């Protein structure tokens, strides 16, 4: 039996680009100490001139620029970035400090989140005027979303508390309210995350377990606001209303009105944050449907949209960056030459189409993705399949993985 699957580069210009350059390890303490001595010597006059906060920020900019230009001296580059980060943080300039962290993480293998948290903590505690406090608080709230998206809840809690402090320093009633609500929200999400740990462990062993998929999928969507990851789990879940809404959303060509109505129905059984998250998600589908609606149906949808708070008030975390990081560079089109079918990613689901008839023959839900493979679950046949980074496939038809090499089954 032959079953050859290989990835096809399809409408993806970056797919032909070279592999990204490997990051460097952090230089040794001895090398960093020597580079710090050299930097202090070379920029001695600049340090002496930097007496005011503005002058110190300019010095940080200069060091950061020099670091970017330094290509042949890793210890020197690391030290320049690190000193720039520290100066920015000491002056309460969080955007500058985070840019320095970005430069470090682009070149070196480090704990990026820890560096961001350290920079944010130092910048938040630095003495600064009200206007700078305002900018820092806004940046901290953005960082809270990032830490929540990465499930780094201890970090999220500490950053949220700092955001409240900066908001008070800015004397902005509106910002104090938002920061306080964000801190409470982080506590709620952290508690909910702990509550689904057993379900997450179950999914490690049984990826299609209905109860576990329901618990984790509901957490991701209704608590965390991470719909791209959660919907496919809810499609495998145990609650009929959630399942029906998720399956409608994962269709190759979803009906926006039906999807919106289905999620609105789900929201009516929820409370507080879950209700808000789900209604805002339903609203995103309703807005797509409105141009095609008329009469009573349009009036119903518009009434529901008006009943919701402004989308900018939604506390849903910004998970776009995290989702992008989880893409791992896989092709979205795979061709089975033996059976003349193509498996293609459509939205957040996958479909298998016959080359002969052009019709969809099978539907798949993505249940996992990492650096090595994308794992799919076939809705109709109830089997699992892994699309490997190597361009081959790993097919589970009878409960055990069978690896494919050169188009042949291997025992």
N, C-alpha and C positions, 0 to 999 in steps of 0.2 A: 504493500500500500504506500503510495507516494503522496506527500502533502507538502509541497514546497511553497513557502511564503517568503517573500523578500520585500524590503522597504523600497518605495519609489519616491524619489525626490520630486515633489509636486508643488509648483507655484510657490517655491520657497527659496528666494535668491540667497539667503544666508546659509542655506544647506551646503553650498559649494565652498564656503569660506574655510580657511584653515582652522584647525583645532586651536582653542585659546591657549596661550602660553601658560605653562604650569606656574603656580604661585611659589614664592620662595619661603623657606622657613624663616622664623624670626632669628636674626643674628645673635650670636652669643653675647653674654653680658660684658665680656672683656672687649669685644669688638664695638659694642654700643658705647661703652665708656670712653674708648679712644675716639670714636666719632664725635661724641658729645664734647670732648676736649677741643677737637679741631673746629667744630662749629662755634664754640665759645670764643675761640681765638680769631677766626675769620670774621665773625660778625660782632666783635667787641665794640666797635664804634657805633654800630646800629643799636646795640643794647643800651649803650650809654645815652644815646639820643632819645630813646623811647621812654619818656617820663610820664606822658599823659595817657589816658585810656585809648584815645584815638591813635596816638603814635604807636602804642603797643599792638593794636589791631593791625596797623599797617606793617609792623614788623612780622606779625604772624602771616600776613598775606605774602610777604617777600620770602619767608622761609618755606611756605607751602609751594610757591612757584619754583623755588630752587630745588625743592624735593622732586617735583614732577620732572624737572629738566635733568636730574641726576639719574643716569641710566647704567653707570658702570661701577657703582659703589653702594651695594645694598645696605650695609650698616649706616652709611652716611644718609642715604635716602630715608631709611626708617627713622633715624634721629631727627631729621628735619621735619618730617611729618608729625612725629610725636611732640616735638617742642611747639610747633604751630598749633597743634590741638590743645596743648596745655595753656598756651597764651590766650587763645580764643576763649577757653573755658574760664580762665581766671578773670577775663573781662566780661563774662556773662554773655558772650556772643555764641549762642548755641548753634545757629546755622553754620558759622565758620568752623566750629569744633567738629560738627558732624561731617562737613566736607573733608576735613583733615582725616577723620576716621574712614571715610569712603576711600580716600587715596591709600591709606594703609591697607585696607581690606582688598583693594584691587591688586596689590602687589605681593602681599604676604599672607601666609596661612595663620590666621588669628581667630579668636572668638569675637566675631563682629558685633554681636549683640552686647556682649559684656563691655566692649570698648565704647559703644554708643551710650550705654547706661552710665558708665563712669564719666564720660564727657558731659552727659546731661545733668548728672548729680552735681558735678563741680560748677557748671554754668548756672544752674538754678540757685546754688547757694552763694554765688558771687554777688557783691553789692552792685546795684545798677539802678538807673532811673526808672520811673514808672513806665515809660514807653518801651524800654528794653525788657522790663518785666512782662509786659503784654506780649511782645514777640516771643519771648522765651516760653511763656505759658502755652501759646498756640503750638509751638514746635513740640513741646512736651506732650500735648494731647495727641498730636500726630504720632509721636513715638509710642505712646500707650497703645494705639491701634496696631502698630507694628509688632509690639511685644505680645499682644493678645493673639494676633494672627499666628504667631510662632509658638503659642501655648507656653509662653514664658511668664507665668502669672506672678511669681515673686517680684520680678523686674517690673511688670505692669503695675503692681500695687505701689511700689516705691516711686515710680515715675508719676503716677496719678496723684499721689500725695504731694509731690513737688510742684505739680501743675497747680494744685489748689493754693499752695504757698505763693507762687508767682502771681496767680490771679489776684490774690489779696493785695500783694505788693503793687499791682497795677491799678488797684482800686476800681476795678470794673465789675459792677454788679452782675451783668450778663455773663461775663467770663467766669466769675466765681460760681455762679449757678451751674454752668456747663461742666466746669472742672469737678465740682462736688458730685454731680450726677454721674460723671465718668468714673470717679473713684468708687462709688457705690456699685456701678455696673460691673466694674472689674471684680469686685468682691463676689458678686452674684455669679459671674461667668466662671470664676475660679472654683467656687463651690460646686457648680454644675459639672465642671470638668472632672473633679474628683469623683462625683457620683456615677460617671459613666466609665470609670477605669476598668471595672470588671467586664463590661460589655466590649471595650476595646481589646482586652486580652482574649475574649472569646472569638473576636473576629480574626485574630492572629492565627487561631487554629481552625476556625470555621468561617471563612469569609462571606458565606451566604446565609448565615444564621439569621432568621427573620427578627427575633427579639433584639439581638445585639445591633443589627443594622438599624432598627427602629430607634433604639436608644441613642446611638451615636449620631445617626442622621438627624434626629430631632435636635440634639445638642448643637450640631454644626449649623443647622439652618435657623432654628428658632431662638437659640441662645447666643451663639457666636455670630450669626449673620453670614456664615460661609456657605452660601448656596451652591457654588460650583462643586464643592466637595460633598455636600450633604445630600443633594437631590438623588444621586445615583444610589445612595444607601437606602433612602426612603422608598425607592422603587422596589427594593428587596425586603422591605420592612413588614411588620405584622399588622399595622393599622390600615384599614381599608381606605379611609379618606386620604390619608397621607400618600398611600401607595398609588391611588388613582390619580392624584394631582401630579405626583412625580413622573409617572409613566406618560401622562399627557405632555408634560414639559420636555421629556426626553425623546419625543417623536421626531422623526427626520424633518417634518414640516409642521411644527406645533401650531394649533389654532390659538391665537393669543387670547381671544375672549374666553374660550373654554378653560384655558390654563388659569387665567385670572380668576374666573368664577370658582374653579376647584380650590385654589389656594385661599380665596376669601371664605369659602365654606369651612376649610380647615381652621382658619383663624377664629371662627366663632366658638370653637371649643377650647380656645386658649385664653390665657390671661397675661396681663402686664407685658414684659419684654417680648415674650413669645408671640403674643397677639400683635404687637406693634411690628415686629420683624416680618411676620407672615403677611400682614396687610400691606406693608410697604413693598414686599416682593410681589404680591398680587397686583399692586398698583403699577409696577414696572411693566407687567404684561398688559394691563388695561391701557396704558398709554400707547402701546404699540397698536392696539386694536381700535382705538378711538377714530382714526381717520376713515375706517371702513364701516362705522356704525351710524345708525340713524334712529329717530323716533324714541320709543320708550326704552329700548336697550341702551342707547347712548345716554339718555337721561339718568338711567340707573347707574351706569358706570361713572358719569360725571359727579353724581351725588356721593358715591363712595369715595372718589378721589378728593372731593372737597372736605370730607369728614376727617381726612388724615392731616397730621401736622406737616409742615413744610419738610421736604426731603432733606434739607440741610440740617434739620433738627434730629434726624435719625442717628442714633449712636452706633450704628453698625460699623464694625471695624473695617478698615481699608485692607482687604485681603488680596487686592490685585497683584501686588508685588510678590506675595507669598505663592500665589497660584502660578505666576510666571516662573518662579524659581522651581516649582515642582514639575514643569513641563519636561525637563531633562533632555530636550532636543530630539524627541522621537518623531518619525514621519507620521503623518495623518492618513496616509494611503498605503495599503498593503495589497499585493496581487497574489492570488493563488493560481499559478499557471496550470496545475493539474486539473482542477475543477472549473477553471475559467470563471472565477469570481473575484471581486474586489471588496476588501473590507476598508471602509472609509469612516473617519471620525466626522460626525455631523453634530454640531453644537457640543453637548456633553455626553452624547451617546455614540454608538458605532453601529453601522449597518453593513450587511453583506449583500452585494448586488450581483446578479447573474450577467455575464458578458453576452449571453445569447438573447435573453429577453429584456434586459435592462431593468428588471424588477427586483425589489428588495426581497431576499429569501430568508434572511435571519437578522435578528436584532440583538445587540449586545449592550450590557451595562458595564462601564469601567469600574472595577472594584478596588484597584490598587495601581500605583505607579511609583517607580523609584529609578535609580540610576541604571538598573540592569534590564527591566522589563515593564511592560504595561499588561496588567491582568484583566481579562474580560470575562464576563459571565453571559452565556447565551440564554436569552429569555425563553426561547422555544424548546431547546434541547436540554437545558439545565446542565450544561457542561462548562468547564473553565478552559481558558486558553491564554497563554502568555506570548506576547509579541516581544521578541528579544531585541536588545540593542544591536546585536550582531546582524540582524536582518532575517533571522530564522524564527521559527515558532515552536512553542512547547504546548502540546495539546493534551487535554485531560478528558478522555472519553469514558473511562471506566474507573474513575476514582484514583488513578495513579498517574503521575507525570511520565510522559514518554518524550524524550528529547529527539529533536529532528536534526540530522546532519546531512547535507548534500541531498536533501529531498527524501531520505529514507527514515523509516522508524528505527529507533534503537531501543533495545530491551534494557 
